[in-house]
Amino acid sequence: YHNLKDNTHTVIYQFDNFVGTVKIQGTLEQFPGDGDWADITDTSVGGDSSTLNNDYTLSFNGNYVWIRAAYNLQDGTIASVRYNL
């Protein structure tokens, strides 16, 4: 938590024959529960029938206490999710 209004965040997804969706979620709660997370706009990749083998680099702005990746894995592998503030 950096107490700045518009921090720029970067996330890199790496997939190996991945079918499903992955997205970034954030919260302002210091001790978040299941209902405290919100999807961050324009961070979702994938779909029900797409097979992904690429790297995807996305940037987004915001101020969050916690960041996490949420996914729905149907097949394949999420090789990595790398995050940088």
ChimeraX commands (.cxc) that place a marker at each C-alpha (Angstrom):
marker #1 position 0.00,0.00,0.00 radius 0.5
marker #1 position 1.77,3.10,-1.21 radius 0.5
marker #1 position -0.83,5.80,-0.50 radius 0.5
marker #1 position -0.65,7.21,-4.03 radius 0.5
marker #1 position -3.74,7.84,-6.14 radius 0.5
marker #1 position -2.72,6.41,-9.50 radius 0.5
marker #1 position 0.07,3.88,-9.11 radius 0.5
marker #1 position 0.87,2.09,-12.36 radius 0.5
marker #1 position 0.92,-1.70,-12.03 radius 0.5
marker #1 position 2.15,-4.20,-14.61 radius 0.5
marker #1 position 1.25,-7.88,-14.83 radius 0.5
marker #1 position 2.70,-10.50,-17.17 radius 0.5
marker #1 position 0.80,-13.75,-17.76 radius 0.5
marker #1 position 2.61,-16.76,-19.27 radius 0.5
marker #1 position 0.59,-19.74,-20.50 radius 0.5
marker #1 position 1.19,-23.24,-21.87 radius 0.5
marker #1 position -1.85,-24.58,-23.77 radius 0.5
marker #1 position -4.08,-22.72,-21.33 radius 0.5
marker #1 position -7.85,-22.75,-21.78 radius 0.5
marker #1 position -9.80,-20.63,-19.30 radius 0.5
marker #1 position -9.63,-17.11,-17.94 radius 0.5
marker #1 position -7.28,-15.26,-15.65 radius 0.5
marker #1 position -7.70,-11.77,-14.23 radius 0.5
marker #1 position -6.34,-9.47,-11.55 radius 0.5
marker #1 position -8.38,-8.48,-8.51 radius 0.5
marker #1 position -7.66,-5.83,-5.91 radius 0.5
marker #1 position -8.95,-4.68,-2.54 radius 0.5
marker #1 position -8.61,-1.74,-0.18 radius 0.5
marker #1 position -9.23,-3.88,2.90 radius 0.5
marker #1 position -6.23,-4.53,5.11 radius 0.5
marker #1 position -7.56,-7.99,6.07 radius 0.5
marker #1 position -9.80,-8.95,3.12 radius 0.5
marker #1 position -12.50,-11.56,3.20 radius 0.5
marker #1 position -13.94,-13.44,0.24 radius 0.5
marker #1 position -16.37,-10.64,-0.63 radius 0.5
marker #1 position -13.84,-7.79,-0.47 radius 0.5
marker #1 position -12.18,-8.36,-3.86 radius 0.5
marker #1 position -13.07,-6.51,-7.07 radius 0.5
marker #1 position -12.06,-7.32,-10.65 radius 0.5
marker #1 position -9.66,-4.75,-12.08 radius 0.5
marker #1 position -10.84,-3.52,-15.48 radius 0.5
marker #1 position -8.94,-4.66,-18.58 radius 0.5
marker #1 position -6.84,-7.34,-16.84 radius 0.5
marker #1 position -8.82,-10.39,-17.98 radius 0.5
marker #1 position -7.28,-12.74,-20.57 radius 0.5
marker #1 position -8.67,-15.89,-22.14 radius 0.5
marker #1 position -12.09,-17.36,-22.69 radius 0.5
marker #1 position -13.99,-20.63,-22.79 radius 0.5
marker #1 position -12.58,-21.88,-26.10 radius 0.5
marker #1 position -9.28,-20.03,-26.60 radius 0.5
marker #1 position -5.99,-21.90,-26.24 radius 0.5
marker #1 position -3.28,-19.51,-25.07 radius 0.5
marker #1 position 0.44,-20.11,-25.53 radius 0.5
marker #1 position 1.57,-16.51,-25.46 radius 0.5
marker #1 position 2.86,-14.03,-22.93 radius 0.5
marker #1 position 0.51,-11.13,-22.19 radius 0.5
marker #1 position 1.69,-7.88,-20.61 radius 0.5
marker #1 position -0.97,-5.55,-19.21 radius 0.5
marker #1 position -0.78,-2.33,-17.22 radius 0.5
marker #1 position -3.40,-0.74,-15.01 radius 0.5
marker #1 position -3.63,2.18,-12.60 radius 0.5
marker #1 position -4.99,2.28,-9.10 radius 0.5
marker #1 position -4.30,2.27,-5.41 radius 0.5
marker #1 position -4.78,-1.11,-3.72 radius 0.5
marker #1 position -3.78,-2.66,-0.42 radius 0.5
marker #1 position -3.71,-6.19,-1.88 radius 0.5
marker #1 position -3.54,-7.57,-5.44 radius 0.5
marker #1 position -4.21,-11.18,-6.48 radius 0.5
marker #1 position -4.69,-13.25,-9.62 radius 0.5
marker #1 position -7.99,-15.11,-9.98 radius 0.5
marker #1 position -8.44,-17.83,-12.59 radius 0.5
marker #1 position -10.76,-20.41,-14.09 radius 0.5
marker #1 position -8.60,-23.24,-15.41 radius 0.5
marker #1 position -10.26,-25.58,-17.91 radius 0.5
marker #1 position -7.11,-27.10,-19.45 radius 0.5
marker #1 position -3.38,-26.49,-19.78 radius 0.5
marker #1 position -1.13,-24.52,-17.49 radius 0.5
marker #1 position -0.64,-21.02,-16.18 radius 0.5
marker #1 position 3.16,-21.01,-16.29 radius 0.5
marker #1 position 3.47,-17.77,-14.29 radius 0.5
marker #1 position 1.83,-14.53,-13.28 radius 0.5
marker #1 position 4.41,-11.84,-12.61 radius 0.5
marker #1 position 3.47,-8.56,-11.01 radius 0.5
marker #1 position 5.38,-5.31,-10.69 radius 0.5
marker #1 position 4.41,-2.00,-9.11 radius 0.5
marker link #1:1,2 radius 0.2
marker link #1:2,3 radius 0.2
marker link #1:3,4 radius 0.2
marker link #1:4,5 radius 0.2
marker link #1:5,6 radius 0.2
marker link #1:6,7 radius 0.2
marker link #1:7,8 radius 0.2
marker link #1:8,9 radius 0.2
marker link #1:9,10 radius 0.2
marker link #1:10,11 radius 0.2
marker link #1:11,12 radius 0.2
marker link #1:12,13 radius 0.2
marker link #1:13,14 radius 0.2
marker link #1:14,15 radius 0.2
marker link #1:15,16 radius 0.2
marker link #1:16,17 radius 0.2
marker link #1:17,18 radius 0.2
marker link #1:18,19 radius 0.2
marker link #1:19,20 radius 0.2
marker link #1:20,21 radius 0.2
marker link #1:21,22 radius 0.2
marker link #1:22,23 radius 0.2
marker link #1:23,24 radius 0.2
marker link #1:24,25 radius 0.2
marker link #1:25,26 radius 0.2
marker link #1:26,27 radius 0.2
marker link #1:27,28 radius 0.2
marker link #1:28,29 radius 0.2
marker link #1:29,30 radius 0.2
marker link #1:30,31 radius 0.2
marker link #1:31,32 radius 0.2
marker link #1:32,33 radius 0.2
marker link #1:33,34 radius 0.2
marker link #1:34,35 radius 0.2
marker link #1:35,36 radius 0.2
marker link #1:36,37 radius 0.2
marker link #1:37,38 radius 0.2
marker link #1:38,39 radius 0.2
marker link #1:39,40 radius 0.2
marker link #1:40,41 radius 0.2
marker link #1:41,42 radius 0.2
marker link #1:42,43 radius 0.2
marker link #1:43,44 radius 0.2
marker link #1:44,45 radius 0.2
marker link #1:45,46 radius 0.2
marker link #1:46,47 radius 0.2
marker link #1:47,48 radius 0.2
marker link #1:48,49 radius 0.2
marker link #1:49,50 radius 0.2
marker link #1:50,51 radius 0.2
marker link #1:51,52 radius 0.2
marker link #1:52,53 radius 0.2
marker link #1:53,54 radius 0.2
marker link #1:54,55 radius 0.2
marker link #1:55,56 radius 0.2
marker link #1:56,57 radius 0.2
marker link #1:57,58 radius 0.2
marker link #1:58,59 radius 0.2
marker link #1:59,60 radius 0.2
marker link #1:60,61 radius 0.2
marker link #1:61,62 radius 0.2
marker link #1:62,63 radius 0.2
marker link #1:63,64 radius 0.2
marker link #1:64,65 radius 0.2
marker link #1:65,66 radius 0.2
marker link #1:66,67 radius 0.2
marker link #1:67,68 radius 0.2
marker link #1:68,69 radius 0.2
marker link #1:69,70 radius 0.2
marker link #1:70,71 radius 0.2
marker link #1:71,72 radius 0.2
marker link #1:72,73 radius 0.2
marker link #1:73,74 radius 0.2
marker link #1:74,75 radius 0.2
marker link #1:75,76 radius 0.2
marker link #1:76,77 radius 0.2
marker link #1:77,78 radius 0.2
marker link #1:78,79 radius 0.2
marker link #1:79,80 radius 0.2
marker link #1:80,81 radius 0.2
marker link #1:81,82 radius 0.2
marker link #1:82,83 radius 0.2
marker link #1:83,84 radius 0.2
marker link #1:84,85 radius 0.2
view
